[in-house]
Amino acid sequence: MGSILILTLKEDSYLFLPLSLLITVSGMRKLQVVIYHHCSHGAIFQSRFANFILGEIISIILIIKDFRTYKQDHMAHHNSKKLLTIEDETSQDLAEIGLVPGVPKHILWQRLILSFVSPFAQTRSFLNRIRLCFLSFNLIHNLCAIVFWTSIVSIIYYFNFLNIFIIAWLFPLTFLYHISRILRLVVEHKWPTQEIMRSRGLLFICLTTIAVFNGESLPEKTGRILYDYYQTSVWVVRMIFIHLFARVFVLVGDTPCHDYHHRRPGSREWSSYINARQKDKKSGCLGYPINYSEVWGLFNAIDNNLQSLSECKI
């Protein structure tokens, strides 16, 4: 992923720089929310040790929480008694940028957008990642991270690659990664009513995890050629520059089907979640009180979740 961006910079093809950055951060996010995440469930390799090693390598490359700590925190996230509580990593991360229950929706939108461009929010996010990666409770992990990044920085300094490194890796790893991560966290779960929040049963899991798909229906034809052509053109533009962008930048890998993952966390079909979810949906999602539901469009999902967060009382 980074090689495309480096080639873009070397060839002075700066017109392709935005696309190259998008591809790079998309790859980084896939490493984290797909591979790293499923390693914690033991779903990448049959060997528990192999999953652990790959998870540790990814955590060091991306400068994120050491794998052992992440796995512990993520298992708590799958516990319905802790999901969306102060003990949940998702709730904690959203609270850091002011996304907390009971705040008016328009204020939540303002805080969300501000978190993207705020130097304070960006710096705090990356410093927290550095702390979790280099100062974890796993001393061997810390040592490996220090040795790896000391070697990388030394090579960069020796070959005078600093400018390329900042643009090709550090910028997408920090600024863009932060925006993608926050947007993903906002649409990951929906806050139910206070009564459901107290129940913490299977219905709670159903109502707090909803699939987020990218796209919208093709406009219906009216018979007016010019108007239909205009409507179709707008639809094509929206599909490419809004929905496709959201798929590549935010909802990477299997993340649109996050509801299936919470209902079937032991599934090893992470590479074809959409098919597994559809099959489960057709069968009625046995074992759960209600079937799957979904929302179309990243913006709609954010707006719905912020509305539920605003109305939530805990």
ROVEXFI-596713 format. One record per atom (N, C-alpha, C): residue in three letters; x, y, z. Coordinates in steps of 0.02 Angstrom, whole numbers, padded with zeros to 5 digits, always signed. Example, Ala and Ser with C-alpha at 12.3 -4.5 7.8 and 13.67 -1.06 7.14 Angstrom:
! residues 2
ALA+00660-00284+00390ALA+00615-00225+00390ALA+00660-00165+00390SER+00642-00112+00354SER+00684-00053+00357SER+00645+00002+00394
***
This chain:
! residues 314
MET+00041-00060+00000MET+00000+00000+00000MET+00043+00063+00000GLY+00095+00064+00041GLY+00139+00122+00044GLY+00182+00129-00019SER+00195+00073-00054SER+00237+00074-00113SER+00206+00117-00168ILE+00140+00114-00175ILE+00105+00154-00226ILE+00115+00228-00211LEU+00110+00246-00147LEU+00117+00316-00127LEU+00188+00340-00137ILE+00237+00298-00120ILE+00307+00317-00130ILE+00322+00326-00204LEU+00296+00282-00246LEU+00306+00288-00318LEU+00275+00353-00343THR+00217+00370-00318THR+00184+00433-00336THR+00228+00493-00321LEU+00259+00492-00262LEU+00301+00548-00241LEU+00365+00550-00283LYS+00395+00493-00297LYS+00457+00492-00334LYS+00448+00514-00406GLU+00391+00498-00435GLU+00378+00516-00504GLU+00348+00585-00511ASP+00340+00619-00454ASP+00310+00687-00453ASP+00240+00687-00483SER+00205+00631-00476SER+00136+00627-00501SER+00088+00647-00445TYR+00091+00710-00426TYR+00053+00731-00367TYR-00022+00732-00377LEU-00043+00728-00440LEU-00115+00724-00453LEU-00145+00660-00424PHE-00102+00609-00418PHE-00126+00544-00391PHE-00115+00539-00316LEU-00089+00592-00286LEU-00073+00590-00214LEU-00135+00576-00170PRO-00191+00611-00181PRO-00251+00596-00139PRO-00273+00523-00144LEU-00273+00495-00204LEU-00293+00425-00213LEU-00242+00379-00179SER-00179+00395-00185SER-00127+00354-00153SER-00133+00355-00078LEU-00146+00414-00050LEU-00156+00420+00023LEU-00216+00379+00045LEU-00270+00383+00006LEU-00331+00346+00022LEU-00318+00271+00023ILE-00282+00246-00027ILE-00266+00175-00030ILE-00222+00154+00029THR-00175+00197+00047THR-00129+00181+00102THR-00166+00176+00168VAL-00207+00227+00184VAL-00242+00225+00249VAL-00294+00169+00249SER-00322+00154+00192SER-00369+00098+00188SER-00335+00033+00205GLY-00275+00024+00178GLY-00236-00036+00194GLY-00218-00041+00268MET-00200+00016+00297MET-00184+00018+00369MET-00245-00002+00410ARG-00302+00025+00391ARG-00363+00010+00429ARG-00383-00063+00421LYS-00372-00092+00362LYS-00387-00163+00353LYS-00343-00206+00397LEU-00280-00186+00403LEU-00235-00223+00447LEU-00261-00222+00519GLN-00288-00165+00540GLN-00311-00159+00610GLN-00380-00190+00622VAL-00431-00165+00584VAL-00500-00185+00600VAL-00519-00253+00571VAL-00478-00280+00526VAL-00492-00346+00498VAL-00442-00398+00525ILE-00379-00394+00503ILE-00330-00445+00520ILE-00314-00445+00595TYR-00293-00389+00621TYR-00276-00382+00692TYR-00335-00402+00736HIS-00394-00378+00717HIS-00455-00393+00755HIS-00471-00467+00756HIS-00469-00499+00697HIS-00486-00570+00694HIS-00431-00615+00723CYS-00371-00589+00726CYS-00319-00625+00763CYS-00339-00633+00836SER-00371-00582+00864SER-00392-00585+00934SER-00446-00637+00945HIS-00482-00655+00892HIS-00532-00708+00896HIS-00504-00775+00874GLY-00440-00777+00858GLY-00409-00839+00836GLY-00435-00863+00769ALA-00455-00815+00726ALA-00488-00834+00664ALA-00445-00828+00601ILE-00383-00804+00608ILE-00340-00798+00549ILE-00302-00864+00537PHE-00268-00888+00589PHE-00231-00951+00585PHE-00262-01001+00633GLN-00249-01064+00622GLN-00271-01116+00668GLN-00231-01112+00733SER-00168-01092+00727SER-00124-01089+00784SER-00136-01026+00825ARG-00146-01034+00890ARG-00154-00977+00934ARG-00091-00934+00936PHE-00033-00968+00934PHE+00031-00932+00937PHE+00041-00891+00873ALA+00022-00919+00816ALA+00029-00882+00752ALA-00015-00820+00752ASN-00076-00825+00777ASN-00120-00768+00783ASN-00089-00714+00828PHE-00059-00737+00882PHE-00029-00690+00930PHE+00030-00653+00898ILE+00073-00690+00863ILE+00132-00659+00832ILE+00112-00609+00779LEU+00064-00628+00737LEU+00041-00581+00684LEU+00009-00519+00716GLY-00030-00529+00768GLY-00061-00473+00803GLY-00009-00426+00832GLU+00044-00453+00861GLU+00097-00413+00890GLU+00134-00374+00835ILE+00147-00406+00779ILE+00182-00372+00724ILE+00141-00313+00698ILE+00076-00324+00688ILE+00033-00271+00664ILE+00030-00213+00714SER+00025-00230+00778SER+00021-00177+00830SER+00083-00133+00830ILE+00141-00163+00816ILE+00203-00125+00815ILE+00208-00083+00751ILE+00190-00111+00695ILE+00194-00074+00631ILE+00147-00014+00632LEU+00086-00023+00659LEU+00036+00031+00659LEU+00039+00074+00721ILE+00083+00057+00768ILE+00088+00094+00832ILE+00020+00098+00866ILE-00006+00040+00883ILE-00070+00036+00919ILE-00061-00008+00980LYS-00114-00018+01016LYS-00114-00057+01078LYS-00083-00126+01068ASP-00040-00146+01116ASP-00010-00212+01110ASP-00064-00266+01107PHE-00050-00319+01071PHE-00101-00368+01053PHE-00133-00401+01115ARG-00093-00417+01164ARG-00120-00452+01223ARG-00171-00409+01259THR-00156-00345+01268THR-00202-00299+01301THR-00264-00289+01259TYR-00254-00282+01193TYR-00311-00272+01148TYR-00358-00332+01152LYS-00331-00391+01152LYS-00373-00451+01154LYS-00415-00453+01217GLN-00386-00435+01274GLN-00423-00434+01337GLN-00479-00382+01334ASP-00462-00322+01309ASP-00512-00268+01305ASP-00567-00286+01256HIS-00548-00319+01201HIS-00598-00334+01150HIS-00645-00390+01173MET-00621-00436+01211MET-00665-00488+01238MET-00717-00457+01285ALA-00695-00405+01322ALA-00742-00369+01365ALA-00794-00332+01323HIS-00773-00307+01265HIS-00818-00272+01219HIS-00873-00319+01195HIS-00858-00383+01188HIS-00907-00432+01165HIS-00952-00457+01222ASN-00936-00438+01282ASN-00978-00456+01340ASN-01037-00408+01343SER-01098-00433+01335SER-01156-00389+01332SER-01165-00349+01397LYS-01138-00373+01452LYS-01144-00336+01516LYS-01098-00275+01518LYS-01047-00275+01474LYS-00999-00219+01474LYS-01004-00176+01411LEU-01035-00202+01359LEU-01042-00165+01296LEU-01078-00100+01307LEU-01049-00045+01282LEU-01076+00023+01287LEU-01079+00049+01358THR-01039+00021+01403THR-01031+00048+01470THR-00963+00082+01474ILE-00948+00111+01531ILE-00884+00146+01540ILE-00825+00097+01535GLU-00839+00033+01543GLU-00786-00018+01538GLU-00773-00039+01466ASP-00813-00016+01420ASP-00808-00035+01349ASP-00759+00012+01314GLU-00712-00017+01275GLU-00662+00023+01240GLU-00693+00071+01190THR-00748+00052+01158THR-00780+00096+01110THR-00809+00157+01144SER-00843+00147+01199SER-00871+00203+01238SER-00817+00249+01263GLN-00762+00220+01285GLN-00706+00260+01310GLN-00677+00304+01256ASP-00667+00275+01197ASP-00637+00312+01142ASP-00682+00369+01118LEU-00747+00357+01115LEU-00794+00409+01095LEU-00800+00463+01148ALA-00797+00444+01211ALA-00801+00493+01265ALA-00742+00541+01264GLU-00685+00518+01239GLU-00626+00561+01235GLU-00636+00621+01190ILE-00680+00615+01141ILE-00693+00672+01097ILE-00761+00704+01112GLY-00789+00687+01170GLY-00851+00719+01192GLY-00915+00687+01169LEU-00912+00628+01139LEU-00972+00594+01117LEU-00998+00551+01174VAL-01041+00581+01215VAL-01068+00548+01274VAL-01144+00553+01274PRO-01178+00509+01310PRO-01251+00509+01310PRO-01280+00574+01337GLY-01340+00590+01311GLY-01378+00647+01338GLY-01363+00714+01308VAL-01314+00719+01264VAL-01296+00782+01232VAL-01337+00792+01169PRO-01363+00852+01155PRO-01403+00863+01094PRO-01365+00841+01031LYS-01403+00815+00983LYS-01371+00786+00924LYS-01329+00836+00886HIS-01351+00898+00879HIS-01312+00946+00841HIS-01245+00962+00875ILE-01244+00957+00941ILE-01181+00967+00977ILE-01134+00907+00966LEU-01163+00848+00965LEU-01123+00788+00951LEU-01093+00790+00881TRP-01131+00814+00832TRP-01105+00822+00765TRP-01047+00872+00764GLN-01054+00926+00800GLN-01001+00977+00803GLN-00937+00948+00834ARG-00946+00911+00888ARG-00888+00881+00922ARG-00854+00829+00877LEU-00894+00791+00840LEU-00866+00741+00795LEU-00824+00773+00741ILE-00851+00824+00708ILE-00814+00857+00654ILE-00753+00893+00681LEU-00759+00925+00740LEU-00703+00960+00770LEU-00646+00912+00786SER-00663+00850+00805SER-00611+00801+00823SER-00567+00783+00763PHE-00592+00793+00702PHE-00553+00777+00643PHE-00497+00827+00631VAL-00511+00891+00645VAL-00463+00944+00629VAL-00429+00974+00690SER-00452+00956+00749SER-00423+00984+00810SER-00352+00957+00821PRO-00302+01001+00824PRO-00234+00979+00838PRO-00229+00944+00906PHE-00270+00967+00954PHE-00270+00937+01020PHE-00295+00865+01017ALA-00351+00854+00982ALA-00379+00787+00976ALA-00333+00740+00938GLN-00305+00766+00884GLN-00259+00725+00844GLN-00196+00707+00884THR-00168+00756+00918THR-00107+00744+00957THR-00120+00696+01014ARG-00174+00707+01050ARG-00191+00663+01106ARG-00201+00592+01083SER-00233+00584+01025SER-00245+00517+00999SER-00179+00481+00984PHE-00133+00515+00951PHE-00071+00483+00933PHE-00026+00471+00993LEU-00025+00519+01040LEU+00015+00509+01101LEU-00010+00450+01141ASN-00076+00441+01140ASN-00105+00383+01175ASN-00085+00318+01141ARG-00082+00318+01074ARG-00059+00259+01037ARG+00014+00244+01053ILE+00056+00296+01057ILE+00126+00286+01074ILE+00133+00255+01143ARG+00093+00280+01190ARG+00095+00253+01258ARG+00074+00180+01260LEU+00021+00163+01225LEU-00004+00095+01225LEU+00043+00047+01189CYS+00080+00072+01140CYS+00124+00029+01101CYS+00193+00021+01133PHE+00222+00076+01156PHE+00291+00075+01181PHE+00296+00068+01257LEU+00241+00082+01292LEU+00243+00079+01365LEU+00189+00033+01392SER+00179-00023+01359SER+00128-00071+01381SER+00154-00111+01440PHE+00112-00156+01465PHE+00133-00199+01520PHE+00173-00259+01494ASN+00178-00266+01429ASN+00216-00320+01398ASN+00285-00294+01380LEU+00335-00309+01421LEU+00402-00282+01413LEU+00435-00306+01348ILE+00422-00369+01329ILE+00451-00395+01267ILE+00423-00357+01207HIS+00358-00345+01209HIS+00326-00305+01156HIS+00357-00236+01152ASN+00366-00203+01209ASN+00395-00136+01210ASN+00465-00136+01180LEU+00505-00186+01198LEU+00573-00190+01172LEU+00573-00200+01096CYS+00530-00244+01072CYS+00526-00257+01000CYS+00504-00194+00962ALA+00456-00158+00991ALA+00431-00096+00960ALA+00486-00044+00957ILE+00524-00037+01011ILE+00578+00012+01013ILE+00633-00005+00962VAL+00652-00069+00960VAL+00704-00091+00914VAL+00681-00081+00841PHE+00619-00100+00827PHE+00593-00094+00758PHE+00592-00022+00735TRP+00563+00023+00775TRP+00556+00092+00753TRP+00622+00130+00757THR+00666+00111+00801THR+00733+00141+00802THR+00769+00123+00737SER+00762+00061+00715SER+00793+00039+00652SER+00763+00076+00593ILE+00697+00083+00592ILE+00663+00117+00537ILE+00685+00190+00533VAL+00685+00224+00589VAL+00704+00295+00591VAL+00777+00303+00570SER+00820+00258+00591SER+00891+00261+00572SER+00901+00253+00497ILE+00864+00206+00468ILE+00868+00196+00395ILE+00843+00257+00357ILE+00788+00285+00382ILE+00759+00345+00350ILE+00809+00403+00353TYR+00840+00412+00411TYR+00888+00466+00419TYR+00950+00455+00375TYR+00974+00394+00372TYR+01035+00379+00334TYR+01025+00391+00259PHE+00967+00370+00232PHE+00954+00378+00161PHE+00917+00443+00144ASN+00907+00484+00194ASN+00874+00549+00184ASN+00805+00542+00153PHE+00764+00496+00183PHE+00697+00484+00159PHE+00644+00517+00203LEU+00664+00567+00241LEU+00618+00594+00291LEU+00554+00622+00260ASN+00561+00662+00207ASN+00501+00692+00176ASN+00454+00639+00149ILE+00482+00590+00116ILE+00440+00536+00089ILE+00406+00498+00145PHE+00444+00484+00199PHE+00416+00447+00256PHE+00358+00484+00288ILE+00365+00550+00296ILE+00313+00590+00328ILE+00249+00588+00286ILE+00255+00596+00220ILE+00196+00598+00177ILE+00168+00528+00165ALA+00213+00480+00151ALA+00191+00414+00130ALA+00168+00370+00187TRP+00193+00382+00247TRP+00175+00338+00303TRP+00149+00375+00365LEU+00185+00426+00387LEU+00167+00458+00450LEU+00101+00495+00446PHE+00090+00532+00391PHE+00027+00569+00383PHE-00034+00524+00382PRO-00035+00472+00339PRO-00093+00426+00341PRO-00097+00387+00406LEU-00040+00373+00437LEU-00040+00334+00499LEU-00068+00373+00558THR-00065+00439+00555THR-00087+00481+00611THR-00152+00518+00594PHE-00146+00570+00553PHE-00203+00614+00539PHE-00261+00576+00506LEU-00248+00543+00450LEU-00301+00508+00414LEU-00327+00447+00452TYR-00282+00411+00483TYR-00300+00352+00522TYR-00348+00372+00578HIS-00334+00427+00611HIS-00377+00451+00666HIS-00448+00465+00641ILE-00454+00500+00585ILE-00520+00516+00558ILE-00558+00453+00539SER-00525+00408+00505SER-00556+00345+00484SER-00579+00305+00546ARG-00537+00302+00595ARG-00552+00264+00656ARG-00612+00292+00693ILE-00615+00358+00701ILE-00671+00389+00737ILE-00736+00378+00700LEU-00735+00387+00634LEU-00796+00376+00595LEU-00820+00304+00601ARG-00773+00258+00603ARG-00791+00187+00611ARG-00822+00175+00679LEU-00793+00204+00731LEU-00819+00193+00799LEU-00889+00221+00807VAL-00903+00278+00775VAL-00968+00310+00782VAL-01024+00265+00754VAL-01010+00230+00700VAL-01063+00189+00669VAL-01061+00116+00693GLU-01015+00100+00737GLU-01008+00030+00758GLU-01067+00006+00799HIS-01094+00049+00842HIS-01150+00028+00885HIS-01201+00083+00893LYS-01262+00062+00905LYS-01318+00108+00916LYS-01340+00101+00989TRP-01357+00157+01020TRP-01377+00156+01090TRP-01452+00146+01095PRO-01474+00093+01129PRO-01545+00078+01135PRO-01578+00118+01191THR-01642+00104+01205THR-01677+00138+01258THR-01649+00116+01326GLN-01667+00155+01377GLN-01642+00140+01444GLN-01664+00071+01468GLU-01725+00051+01450GLU-01751-00015+01470GLU-01710-00071+01439ILE-01694-00064+01375ILE-01653-00114+01341ILE-01582-00114+01368MET-01556-00054+01384MET-01489-00049+01412MET-01484-00088+01477ARG-01537-00088+01515ARG-01536-00124+01579ARG-01544-00199+01570SER-01576-00221+01516SER-01590-00293+01507SER-01526-00332+01492ARG-01484-00306+01448ARG-01419-00337+01432ARG-01425-00408+01405GLY-01480-00424+01374GLY-01488-00492+01348GLY-01476-00495+01273LEU-01505-00546+01240LEU-01496-00555+01168LEU-01529-00498+01129LEU-01585-00472+01154LEU-01618-00416+01121LEU-01572-00355+01121PHE-01534-00346+01174PHE-01487-00291+01180PHE-01434-00295+01124ILE-01408-00355+01111ILE-01358-00365+01058ILE-01389-00350+00991CYS-01451-00371+00980CYS-01485-00359+00916CYS-01494-00285+00902LEU-01513-00248+00953LEU-01530-00177+00943LEU-01470-00131+00945THR-01414-00154+00968THR-01355-00112+00972THR-01306-00123+00914THR-01317-00175+00875THR-01272-00189+00819THR-01313-00194+00755ILE-01304-00146+00711ILE-01341-00143+00648ILE-01292-00137+00590ALA-01303-00173+00536ALA-01259-00170+00478ALA-01262-00102+00445VAL-01206-00080+00418VAL-01202-00016+00382VAL-01177-00030+00312PHE-01221-00023+00263PHE-01202-00036+00194PHE-01195+00029+00154ASN-01153+00027+00103ASN-01140+00086+00063ASN-01180+00082-00002GLY-01214+00136-00018GLY-01251+00138-00080GLY-01320+00167-00071GLU-01355+00177-00126GLU-01424+00202-00125GLU-01459+00179-00188SER-01525+00180-00187SER-01564+00155-00243SER-01555+00198-00305LEU-01558+00166-00362LEU-01556+00202-00426LEU-01621+00241-00433PRO-01618+00306-00451PRO-01679+00346-00457PRO-01728+00316-00507GLU-01791+00320-00491GLU-01842+00294-00536GLU-01849+00339-00598LYS-01861+00307-00654LYS-01868+00345-00716LYS-01936+00380-00719THR-01935+00442-00742THR-01997+00481-00747THR-02021+00488-00819GLY-01979+00470-00867GLY-01998+00478-00937GLY-01971+00542-00967ARG-01949+00587-00924ARG-01918+00649-00948ARG-01843+00637-00958ILE-01821+00633-01018ILE-01753+00610-01034ILE-01699+00651-01000LEU-01702+00717-01007LEU-01650+00759-00978LEU-01650+00755-00902TYR-01708+00754-00872TYR-01713+00750-00799TYR-01688+00682-00775ASP-01707+00629-00809ASP-01684+00561-00790ASP-01608+00555-00797TYR-01581+00586-00851TYR-01508+00585-00861TYR-01473+00622-00805TYR-01501+00679-00785TYR-01473+00719-00729TYR-01475+00679-00664GLN-01531+00647-00649GLN-01539+00608-00588GLN-01490+00549-00586THR-01483+00516-00643THR-01437+00459-00647THR-01365+00482-00639SER-01348+00539-00668SER-01280+00566-00662SER-01263+00583-00590VAL-01311+00613-00556VAL-01301+00629-00485VAL-01292+00565-00444TRP-01331+00515-00461TRP-01326+00450-00426TRP-01257+00420-00436VAL-01231+00422-00497VAL-01164+00395-00511VAL-01111+00432-00471VAL-01115+00498-00471VAL-01067+00538-00433VAL-01070+00522-00359ARG-01130+00516-00331ARG-01137+00499-00260ARG-01111+00430-00244MET-01123+00382-00289MET-01099+00314-00279MET-01023+00311-00277ILE-00991+00351-00320ILE-00918+00349-00324ILE-00886+00391-00269PHE-00907+00453-00263PHE-00871+00500-00219PHE-00897+00501-00147ILE-00953+00470-00134ILE-00978+00466-00065ILE-00977+00394-00040HIS-01014+00351-00074HIS-01021+00283-00048HIS-00958+00240-00059LEU-00927+00245-00118LEU-00866+00208-00129LEU-00810+00234-00084PHE-00807+00300-00077PHE-00757+00330-00033PHE-00766+00304+00039ALA-00829+00303+00063ALA-00842+00279+00130ALA-00822+00206+00138ARG-00833+00166+00086ARG-00815+00095+00088ARG-00739+00086+00093VAL-00702+00127+00057VAL-00629+00120+00055VAL-00597+00152+00117PHE-00623+00208+00139PHE-00591+00248+00192PHE-00614+00228+00262VAL-00677+00209+00269VAL-00704+00196+00336VAL-00726+00123+00345LEU-00774+00102+00305LEU-00805+00036+00314LEU-00766-00017+00274VAL-00705-00028+00294VAL-00661-00074+00257VAL-00675-00146+00277GLY-00654-00192+00233GLY-00659-00263+00250GLY-00729-00286+00267ASP-00734-00321+00322ASP-00799-00349+00344ASP-00838-00304+00390THR-00814-00242+00401THR-00846-00198+00450THR-00918-00180+00436PRO-00942-00179+00372PRO-01014-00165+00363PRO-01058-00216+00398CYS-01034-00277+00407CYS-01074-00331+00438CYS-01054-00341+00512HIS-01044-00287+00547HIS-01023-00292+00617HIS-01077-00325+00660ASP-01139-00320+00638ASP-01193-00351+00677ASP-01186-00427+00676TYR-01166-00454+00618TYR-01156-00527+00613TYR-01100-00549+00660HIS-01048-00509+00664HIS-00990-00526+00706HIS-01010-00530+00779HIS-01053-00484+00801HIS-01074-00486+00872HIS-01123-00542+00886ARG-01161-00562+00837ARG-01207-00618+00847ARG-01172-00685+00840ARG-01122-00688+00796ARG-01085-00750+00784ARG-01010-00737+00792PRO-00987-00717+00851PRO-00916-00698+00859PRO-00867-00755+00847GLY-00892-00817+00851GLY-00848-00874+00840GLY-00840-00894+00767SER-00875-00860+00722SER-00873-00878+00652SER-00803-00863+00623ARG-00779-00909+00582ARG-00715-00900+00549ARG-00724-00878+00476GLU-00785-00859+00459GLU-00800-00838+00390GLU-00790-00762+00381TRP-00739-00735+00413TRP-00728-00662+00411TRP-00715-00636+00341SER-00688-00678+00297SER-00673-00656+00229SER-00735-00654+00185SER-00791-00682+00208SER-00853-00681+00169SER-00912-00669+00216TYR-00904-00620+00260TYR-00956-00605+00309TYR-01023-00587+00277ILE-01021-00552+00221ILE-01084-00531+00190ILE-01125-00591+00168ASN-01093-00643+00143ASN-01129-00704+00124ASN-01153-00742+00185ALA-01110-00745+00237ALA-01128-00781+00298ALA-01186-00745+00332ARG-01185-00679+00332ARG-01239-00640+00363ARG-01305-00650+00325GLN-01301-00648+00259GLN-01362-00657+00219GLN-01392-00726+00229LYS-01350-00776+00233LYS-01373-00844+00245LYS-01406-00849+00314ASP-01375-00818+00363ASP-01402-00818+00431ASP-01468-00780+00434LYS-01472-00725+00396LYS-01533-00685+00395LYS-01590-00724+00364LYS-01576-00761+00309LYS-01629-00800+00276LYS-01655-00856+00321SER-01611-00881+00364SER-01633-00935+00410SER-01669-00907+00471GLY-01673-00841+00477GLY-01709-00811+00533GLY-01665-00794+00592CYS-01599-00800+00584CYS-01551-00787+00637CYS-01570-00825+00701LEU-01566-00890+00696LEU-01587-00934+00751LEU-01551-00918+00816GLY-01589-00917+00870GLY-01561-00904+00936GLY-01569-00832+00958TYR-01590-00788+00913TYR-01599-00718+00930TYR-01671-00697+00920PRO-01696-00651+00962PRO-01767-00633+00960PRO-01789-00596+00897ILE-01744-00558+00865ILE-01762-00523+00803ILE-01707-00533+00752ASN-01727-00526+00689ASN-01680-00538+00634ASN-01636-00476+00623TYR-01590-00482+00576TYR-01544-00428+00561TYR-01580-00367+00532SER-01549-00309+00541SER-01573-00248+00510SER-01513-00209+00485GLU-01524-00162+00441GLU-01468-00124+00414GLU-01488-00052+00398VAL-01438-00010+00392VAL-01448+00059+00370VAL-01402+00071+00311TRP-01426+00110+00263TRP-01388+00122+00201TRP-01359+00192+00202GLY-01293+00196+00193GLY-01259+00260+00191GLY-01223+00277+00256LEU-01160+00295+00251LEU-01121+00312+00310LEU-01151+00371+00347PHE-01171+00423+00311PHE-01199+00482+00343PHE-01263+00464+00382ASN-01306+00425+00352ASN-01368+00404+00385ASN-01352+00365+00449ALA-01302+00322+00445ALA-01284+00281+00503ALA-01257+00326+00560ILE-01215+00374+00543ILE-01188+00420+00593ILE-01245+00460+00625ASP-01289+00487+00583ASP-01344+00528+00609ASP-01390+00488+00654ASN-01406+00426+00634ASN-01449+00383+00675ASN-01416+00367+00742ASN-01352+00351+00741ASN-01317+00332+00802ASN-01309+00391+00849LEU-01294+00449+00822LEU-01288+00509+00864LEU-01356+00527+00894GLN-01409+00516+00856GLN-01477+00528+00883GLN-01491+00481+00942SER-01473+00418+00934SER-01483+00369+00988SER-01439+00385+01048LEU-01379+00409+01036LEU-01334+00429+01091LEU-01361+00489+01128SER-01389+00535+01090SER-01418+00595+01121SER-01478+00578+01165GLU-01517+00529+01143GLU-01577+00510+01180GLU-01564+00461+01236CYS-01504+00433+01237CYS-01487+00381+01287CYS-01480+00412+01356LYS-01507+00376+01406LYS-01500+00398+01476LYS-01474+00339+01516ILE-01411+00346+01539ILE-01381+00292+01579ILE-01354+00319+01644
***
